[in-house]
Amino acid sequence: MEPQYLCFDKWLSDTDVDRNLEIPKGARFLPDGNGIMLVTDRDGNTYEFIASVRADGRRSLTREWHAFAKRLRPGELLRVYR
């Protein structure tokens, strides 16, 4: 198994769960531009997120984020690994 490296972790807000996840500054191992991220959860389900770059430079996860976030709750800690 490949070693895992932490991309970022974040305590989820209502907005993160109900809309799009705002990626914290300092996140690592993200695709360039509006690149695609294939993310596999603990159950082996794979999701295709887009690491979108907003006009102000902030980044967020979109596309299949809503399907993934259905089982998340505000206040939970999300950890994303490479």
Secondary structure, 3 states (H helix, E strand, C coil): CCCCCEEEEEECCHHHHHCCEEECCCCCCCCCCCCEEEEECCCCCEEEEEEEECCCCCEEEEECHHHHHCCCCCCCEEEEEC
